[in-house]
Structures are given as structure tokens and as C-alpha cells.
Amino acid sequence: MLHLNKFMLLYIGVMLFAAGMASGEANCRYFWVVRDGLSSPEQVDELLSRAQAAGANGIMVQVVGRGEAYYISDLLPPADFSGFEDPLKYVIQKAGPMGMEVHAWVNAYLVWSAPWEPESRDHIYHTHPEWFTAHSNGRSSTSYTQDQAESVGLVGATLSPAFHGVRGYITDIAVELAENYNIKGIHLDYIRYPNSSFGYSQGELELFQLATGSSPEEDPEQWGIWRQQQVTETVAAVRASLRSADPGVLLSCAVMANPYSAASEFSCDWQNWLNLGLVDFVCPMAYTSDPERAFELAAVTTSVYPEKVVYGIGVWNQTVSNALAGAQKALSFGAGGICVFSLNSLPDGGEQTLRRSWGTGLSPEHGVSPAYFNRVRVP
């Protein structure tokens, strides 16, 4: 009789999982749910009903947007959710019986984007102005108007990945959510520099000088490597803390779809995160409405650990059918599922289109990645 050791069984499980993903049906059938859908129980009920009709088995719920909490937090000032006591608790109570996982979506470095300053004096915008990244011209990301921010590729006030205090801030939020709520995962968004023109606050430059003895101008190659390391260290810190707080909570990230420009332009080296086992899966934001570009992104995003890619599509800027073309290509390459941005902007009738396309079935299976066997220990 053939006896298989546990590693061989794991390997067989991985291969069967990957083969199932290549069949064209999505294992993870997710929606992103933007925070403006959390204003009342009635609105949540309507959104979850649509997700269920579409055959979804998971939702990414934005519970930390502009540095404010859509849950009961001891760390963050509350957002305006006067419609009910605790939006996240309500979502979990409703979504679970409907067969949907709930992942807590957290904007990591981006903490403010409104045209006015935060009212709460406890907001990080006010308590730690020294933690924000700056443009290469020395201007802090907190000082841009919305029009000015758009001209430099900035969404809003953005924390610097280089500061240890920032890593602690993001990690503490993730742990608070994992310990206090029955969530399936933490989903980090804006886990990147705004672009290559940012990272130039005085504090950031001093840290780089201390680490390398150089300035960005003197050693641009090392500057790029160092910036990637700062973001990766945040992800590693969250991963390590979640393993301690609740090992069953998954960690995922929303990432720029092209892994090469994600790393070089935004210091978001997500393929390396998969390789190191720092994240359980990623959601590349392949929001293009150009079919040819969508096929290119489907190929490049699934080139490494495809089963750990939940391919992100946008339905606010195109028809659902058009958005699904690239997603189906990604599934054919072995992608682990699809995540739709967003449930809030899903056009009428989109539920049926999705259900026909991405299939139906049981809860997601988060299979063991081959990266498991080469995973490094997180400090």
C-alpha cells in the first residue's frame, strides 16, 4: 500500500487546487464594498442582497477609509455612521449566514483626502504630522489641495512607509480588527508610495542617509531598493502580528496590477511578498476597459503563484461583460478568483451577468501556495 507523507499530500492538494482554478470558474468571488455603503442597515441589506444574487462568497468591506473607523475602535476616531451602532459588526452578522466571508478593508498609508482637515484632534493628521511623506520638492503630502494633488499623482495625505511609528499604527489597527471581530481577513489598500516622486520628507531622507550613507541623487538604485524595503517591512510587521493575534486571519493586499511598475514606481513589490509568504493573496487592480490591455494584465499578474491572485476588475467604467473578458483570461491562467470594484457601483442586471460567468459553489478554498515550502521567517 502506498504511504504518502504530509508534504506530498500538501503538494497534491496544491496541484488539485490549481487545476480547479484553471477550469474557468472563480474560487473566490468577491466584491469590494466602499465605505459610503455603510451609512445605514437598510443600505447594507440591499448591497448584501445584490452580492448574494450575484453568487458572491466574500466581500472586502472598507472599514478604515480616511483614517477613521467604521467599527468600534480604541485607536481611530469614528467615521460618521449615525445610521447604526457598528457597521462592521452588522455586516458580519448579515453576511455570514448568506455564505460570504468578510474581509476588513483598511486604507494603510492614505489617511485623508477630503478638501477640509479632519475635525477630530485625535486623527493622525493632527497627532503625527511628522509621519507624512513629502514630494521631491519637499512639500508634505498634507499640504496639497485636491487639484494640486491630482497634478502630482497624489490621492491625499499619505503616511510614509519609512517610519517605525507608521508601521506600528497600521499593525495595531489590523490586530484590533482581528481580535475584536469574527473576520476572515485583513485587506490592505494603499500599501505603497503614491509614486516615485514621494519619499522626500526630511525624516525619510535622514533615515536613508543613516542606512546607506548616500542621498537619493548619489545612489538612485539603492534608493529604489530601500523604498521597496520600507513597504515590505510594513507588510511583514502586519503578517507577524496577525500570526500572533489570530493565525487564522488571512492577509491580502490590493496592488497595482503590473508587478514590475508596481515595484519600480510605487515600491509595492507584491510578487516578492507572495514569494516570502507575507500575504495569503493579492488583488491586482486591473481596472482597464481596453480588452487588449486586460489580456496583457491577466497574463502578467498570474505569472507567479497564480492561485494567490484574485483578479480585480472595475465595473464603474465599463460594462460587466467587458470587464469580465480579462478576468476570464486570468482564470484560464490559474487565477484564484475575481474581485469586483465595486458592489456599490454594480450596474443593474450585473448580478446575473456575474453569476453566469464566474460560477457558483461553496465557500472559497484558500489553498496552500508553493511559496509555503520556501517561506522565510518574519522577524
C-alpha positions as CSV (number, residue, x, y, z in Angstrom):
1,M,0.0,0.0,0.0
2,L,1.3,3.4,-0.9
3,H,2.1,5.7,2.0
4,L,2.3,9.5,1.4
5,N,4.0,11.8,3.8
6,K,2.3,15.1,4.8
7,F,4.4,17.2,2.4
8,M,3.4,15.0,-0.6
9,L,-0.3,15.3,0.4
10,L,0.1,19.1,0.6
11,Y,1.7,19.1,-2.8
12,I,-1.1,17.0,-4.3
13,G,-3.6,19.4,-2.7
14,V,-1.9,22.4,-4.3
15,M,-1.9,20.8,-7.7
16,L,-5.6,19.8,-7.5
17,F,-6.5,23.3,-6.3
18,A,-4.6,24.9,-9.2
19,A,-6.2,22.5,-11.7
20,G,-9.6,23.5,-10.4
21,M,-8.8,27.2,-10.9
22,A,-7.8,26.6,-14.5
23,S,-11.4,25.3,-15.2
24,G,-12.7,28.9,-15.7
25,E,-14.8,29.1,-12.6
26,A,-13.8,31.5,-9.8
27,N,-12.9,30.1,-6.5
28,C,-13.0,33.5,-4.8
29,R,-16.0,35.5,-6.0
30,Y,-15.5,38.8,-4.2
31,F,-16.7,42.4,-4.2
32,W,-15.1,45.4,-2.8
33,V,-17.7,47.4,-0.7
34,V,-16.8,51.1,-0.4
35,R,-17.5,52.8,2.9
36,D,-20.3,55.0,1.6
37,G,-22.4,51.9,1.5
38,L,-22.3,51.6,5.3
39,S,-24.5,54.5,6.2
40,S,-27.5,52.5,7.3
41,P,-28.6,49.0,8.0
42,E,-31.1,49.3,5.0
43,Q,-28.3,50.2,2.7
44,V,-26.1,47.3,3.9
45,D,-29.0,44.9,3.5
46,E,-29.6,46.0,-0.1
47,L,-25.9,45.6,-1.0
48,L,-25.6,42.2,0.5
49,S,-28.8,41.1,-1.2
50,R,-27.2,42.0,-4.6
51,A,-23.9,40.3,-3.7
52,Q,-25.8,37.1,-2.8
53,A,-27.8,37.3,-6.0
54,A,-24.5,37.5,-7.9
55,G,-23.2,34.3,-6.3
56,A,-20.5,36.1,-4.3
57,N,-18.8,34.2,-1.5
58,G,-16.8,37.1,0.0
59,I,-16.7,40.9,0.5
60,M,-13.9,43.3,1.2
61,V,-15.6,45.9,3.4
62,Q,-13.9,49.3,3.7
63,V,-13.8,49.9,7.5
64,V,-10.9,52.3,7.5
65,G,-11.0,55.0,4.9
66,R,-9.6,58.4,5.7
67,G,-8.0,57.3,9.0
68,E,-11.5,56.9,10.5
69,A,-13.1,53.7,11.7
70,Y,-16.4,52.2,10.5
71,Y,-16.3,50.0,13.6
72,I,-15.9,50.5,17.3
73,S,-12.2,51.4,17.7
74,D,-10.0,52.4,20.6
75,L,-7.3,53.6,18.1
76,L,-9.1,55.7,15.5
77,P,-11.7,58.4,15.5
78,P,-15.1,57.2,14.4
79,A,-16.4,57.9,10.9
80,D,-19.9,59.3,10.5
81,F,-22.1,56.2,10.6
82,S,-25.0,57.6,12.6
83,G,-27.4,55.1,10.9
84,F,-26.4,52.4,13.4
85,E,-24.0,51.4,16.2
86,D,-21.4,49.3,14.5
87,P,-21.3,48.9,10.7
88,L,-18.7,46.1,10.6
89,K,-20.5,44.0,13.3
90,Y,-23.7,44.4,11.4
91,V,-22.1,43.3,8.1
92,I,-20.6,40.2,9.7
93,Q,-23.9,39.2,11.3
94,K,-25.7,39.5,8.0
95,A,-23.1,38.2,5.5
96,G,-22.1,35.0,7.3
97,P,-25.5,33.3,7.0
98,M,-25.5,34.3,3.3
99,G,-22.4,32.3,2.7
100,M,-20.0,35.3,2.4
101,E,-16.6,35.8,4.0
102,V,-16.0,39.2,5.4
103,H,-12.5,40.8,5.0
104,A,-11.8,44.1,6.7
105,W,-10.5,46.5,4.1
106,V,-8.0,49.1,5.5
107,N,-6.5,52.0,3.7
108,A,-3.0,51.8,5.0
109,Y,-0.8,54.8,4.2
110,L,-3.6,57.0,2.8
111,V,-5.3,58.6,5.7
112,W,-7.1,61.8,4.4
113,S,-8.4,63.0,1.1
114,A,-11.2,65.5,1.8
115,P,-10.9,69.2,0.9
116,W,-11.0,70.1,4.6
117,E,-8.9,69.0,7.6
118,P,-10.2,66.2,9.9
119,E,-12.3,67.6,12.7
120,S,-11.1,65.2,15.3
121,R,-8.0,66.3,17.1
122,D,-7.2,62.6,17.7
123,H,-6.8,62.0,14.0
124,I,-3.3,61.0,12.9
125,Y,-3.3,64.0,10.6
126,H,-3.1,66.2,13.7
127,T,-1.3,64.0,16.1
128,H,1.7,63.0,13.9
129,P,2.3,65.5,11.1
130,E,6.0,64.3,11.1
131,W,4.9,60.9,9.8
132,F,3.7,62.0,6.4
133,T,5.7,61.6,3.2
134,A,6.7,64.5,1.1
135,H,7.3,65.3,-2.6
136,S,10.7,65.6,-4.1
137,N,10.2,69.4,-3.8
138,G,10.0,69.0,0.0
139,R,6.3,69.7,0.2
140,S,4.3,67.5,2.6
141,S,1.5,65.3,1.3
142,T,-0.7,67.0,3.8
143,S,-0.4,70.5,2.2
144,Y,-1.9,69.8,-1.3
145,T,-5.3,70.9,-2.4
146,Q,-7.3,68.3,-4.3
147,D,-6.5,69.9,-7.7
148,Q,-2.8,70.2,-6.7
149,A,-2.7,66.6,-5.5
150,E,-4.1,65.4,-8.8
151,S,-1.4,67.2,-10.7
152,V,1.4,65.2,-8.9
153,G,-0.4,61.9,-8.8
154,L,-1.4,62.1,-5.1
155,V,-4.7,60.9,-3.7
156,G,-4.4,62.7,-0.4
157,A,-2.4,62.9,2.8
158,T,-0.2,59.9,2.9
159,L,1.9,58.4,5.7
160,S,5.5,57.4,5.0
161,P,6.3,53.7,4.9
162,A,9.8,54.5,6.3
163,F,8.7,55.4,9.9
164,H,8.5,52.7,12.6
165,G,5.6,54.6,14.2
166,V,3.6,54.3,11.0
167,R,4.2,50.5,10.9
168,G,3.0,50.2,14.4
169,Y,-0.1,52.3,13.7
170,I,-1.1,50.1,10.8
171,T,-0.3,46.9,12.6
172,D,-2.3,47.9,15.7
173,I,-5.3,48.6,13.5
174,A,-5.1,45.1,11.9
175,V,-4.7,43.4,15.3
176,E,-7.6,45.4,16.8
177,L,-9.8,44.2,14.0
178,A,-8.6,40.6,14.1
179,E,-9.0,40.3,17.9
180,N,-12.4,42.0,18.2
181,Y,-14.3,40.9,15.1
182,N,-15.0,37.5,13.5
183,I,-13.5,38.4,10.2
184,K,-11.9,36.1,7.6
185,G,-9.1,38.5,6.7
186,I,-7.4,41.9,6.7
187,H,-7.2,43.5,3.3
188,L,-4.6,46.4,3.0
189,D,-5.1,49.0,0.3
190,Y,-2.8,52.0,-0.5
191,I,0.1,49.8,0.8
192,R,2.5,51.7,-1.5
193,Y,4.2,55.1,-2.1
194,P,2.0,57.5,-4.1
195,N,4.6,57.4,-6.9
196,S,8.4,57.7,-7.3
197,S,8.2,61.5,-6.6
198,F,7.4,60.9,-3.0
199,G,9.5,59.8,-0.1
200,Y,11.4,63.0,0.3
201,S,10.5,64.4,3.8
202,Q,13.4,65.4,5.9
203,G,12.9,62.4,8.2
204,E,12.8,60.0,5.2
205,L,16.0,61.4,3.8
206,E,17.7,61.2,7.1
207,L,16.8,57.5,7.5
208,F,18.1,56.7,4.0
209,Q,21.3,58.5,4.8
210,L,21.7,56.6,8.0
211,A,21.1,53.3,6.3
212,T,23.2,53.8,3.2
213,G,25.5,56.8,3.7
214,S,24.1,58.3,0.5
215,S,21.4,60.6,-0.8
216,P,18.8,59.5,-3.4
217,E,20.7,61.5,-6.1
218,E,24.0,59.9,-5.2
219,D,22.7,56.3,-5.3
220,P,19.3,56.1,-7.1
221,E,19.4,52.3,-7.4
222,Q,19.9,51.8,-3.7
223,W,17.2,54.5,-3.1
224,G,14.7,52.4,-5.1
225,I,15.6,49.2,-3.2
226,W,15.4,51.0,0.1
227,R,11.9,52.4,-0.6
228,Q,10.6,48.9,-1.5
229,Q,12.1,47.5,1.7
230,Q,10.1,50.1,3.7
231,V,6.8,49.0,2.3
232,T,7.7,45.3,2.6
233,E,8.6,45.8,6.2
234,T,5.1,47.1,6.9
235,V,3.5,44.1,5.3
236,A,5.9,41.8,7.3
237,A,5.0,43.6,10.6
238,V,1.3,43.1,10.0
239,R,1.8,39.5,9.0
240,A,3.8,38.7,12.1
241,S,1.3,40.4,14.4
242,L,-1.6,38.7,12.9
243,R,0.1,35.3,13.3
244,S,0.4,36.1,17.0
245,A,-3.1,37.6,17.5
246,D,-5.1,35.1,15.3
247,P,-3.2,32.8,12.9
248,G,-6.5,32.0,11.1
249,V,-6.9,35.6,9.8
250,L,-5.8,35.9,6.2
251,L,-3.8,38.9,5.0
252,S,-4.3,40.3,1.5
253,C,-3.4,43.5,-0.4
254,A,-4.9,45.5,-3.2
255,V,-2.0,46.1,-5.6
256,M,-1.2,47.9,-8.8
257,A,-1.7,45.2,-11.5
258,N,1.6,45.3,-13.3
259,P,4.1,43.8,-10.9
260,Y,7.1,45.5,-12.5
261,S,5.8,49.1,-12.4
262,A,4.2,48.3,-9.0
263,A,7.7,47.6,-7.6
264,S,9.6,50.3,-9.5
265,E,7.2,53.2,-9.4
266,F,5.2,52.5,-6.3
267,S,7.6,50.4,-4.2
268,C,5.0,47.8,-4.0
269,D,6.9,44.6,-4.6
270,W,3.9,42.2,-4.3
271,Q,5.4,39.3,-6.2
272,N,8.1,39.2,-3.6
273,W,5.5,39.3,-0.8
274,L,4.0,36.2,-2.3
275,N,7.4,34.6,-2.7
276,L,8.1,35.2,1.0
277,G,4.7,34.1,2.2
278,L,3.9,37.5,3.7
279,V,0.4,37.6,2.2
280,D,-2.1,34.9,1.5
281,F,-3.3,36.5,-1.7
282,V,-3.3,39.8,-3.7
283,C,-5.9,41.6,-5.7
284,P,-4.3,43.3,-8.7
285,M,-6.4,46.3,-9.7
286,A,-6.8,45.6,-13.4
287,Y,-9.4,48.2,-14.0
288,T,-8.6,48.9,-17.6
289,S,-11.5,49.0,-20.2
290,D,-9.2,48.1,-23.0
291,P,-9.5,44.4,-23.8
292,E,-6.0,44.0,-25.2
293,R,-4.5,45.6,-22.1
294,A,-6.8,43.4,-19.9
295,F,-5.4,40.3,-21.6
296,E,-1.8,41.5,-21.0
297,L,-2.5,42.2,-17.3
298,A,-4.2,38.8,-17.0
299,A,-1.0,37.1,-18.2
300,V,1.5,39.2,-16.2
301,T,-0.4,39.1,-12.9
302,T,-0.7,35.3,-12.9
303,S,2.9,34.7,-13.9
304,V,3.9,33.9,-10.3
305,Y,1.7,31.9,-7.9
306,P,-1.5,32.4,-9.9
307,E,-3.6,30.6,-7.4
308,K,-2.8,33.5,-5.0
309,V,-4.1,36.1,-7.4
310,V,-7.7,37.3,-7.0
311,Y,-8.0,39.4,-10.2
312,G,-9.6,42.8,-9.7
313,I,-11.9,44.3,-12.3
314,G,-13.8,47.6,-12.4
315,V,-17.4,47.9,-13.3
316,W,-17.9,51.6,-12.8
317,N,-16.1,52.5,-16.1
318,Q,-17.3,49.7,-18.4
319,T,-20.0,47.1,-18.8
320,V,-19.7,44.0,-16.6
321,S,-19.3,41.8,-19.7
322,N,-16.4,43.8,-20.9
323,A,-14.7,43.8,-17.5
324,L,-15.1,40.0,-17.3
325,A,-13.2,39.3,-20.5
326,G,-9.8,39.9,-18.8
327,A,-11.0,38.2,-15.7
328,Q,-11.9,35.0,-17.6
329,K,-8.5,35.1,-19.2
330,A,-6.8,35.3,-15.8
331,L,-8.9,32.4,-14.6
332,S,-7.7,30.4,-17.6
333,F,-4.2,31.1,-16.4
334,G,-5.0,29.7,-13.0
335,A,-6.0,32.8,-11.0
336,G,-7.7,32.0,-7.7
337,G,-10.7,34.2,-8.3
338,I,-12.2,37.6,-9.1
339,C,-12.8,40.7,-7.1
340,V,-15.2,43.3,-8.5
341,F,-14.9,47.0,-7.8
342,S,-17.3,47.8,-6.6
343,L,-20.6,46.3,-5.2
344,N,-21.7,50.0,-4.7
345,S,-21.3,50.7,-8.4
346,L,-22.5,47.4,-9.9
347,P,-24.9,48.3,-12.8
348,D,-28.5,47.0,-12.7
349,G,-28.5,43.4,-14.0
350,G,-24.8,42.9,-13.2
351,E,-25.7,40.3,-10.7
352,Q,-27.0,37.9,-13.3
353,T,-24.1,38.5,-15.7
354,L,-21.6,37.8,-12.9
355,R,-23.4,34.7,-11.7
356,R,-23.4,33.2,-15.2
357,S,-19.8,34.0,-15.8
358,W,-17.9,33.3,-12.6
359,G,-19.9,30.3,-11.4
360,T,-21.3,29.4,-8.0
361,G,-20.3,27.0,-5.4
362,L,-19.1,26.6,-1.8
363,S,-17.0,28.9,0.3
364,P,-13.6,29.8,-1.0
365,E,-10.8,27.4,-0.5
366,H,-7.6,29.3,0.3
367,G,-5.1,26.6,-0.9
368,V,-1.5,26.2,0.2
369,S,0.8,28.1,-2.2
370,P,4.1,26.6,-3.4
371,A,5.6,29.6,-1.6
372,Y,4.7,27.8,1.6
373,F,7.6,25.5,1.2
374,N,10.1,28.3,0.8
375,R,8.6,30.8,3.3
376,V,11.0,32.8,5.3
377,R,10.6,33.6,8.9
378,V,9.2,37.0,9.6
379,P,11.2,38.9,12.3
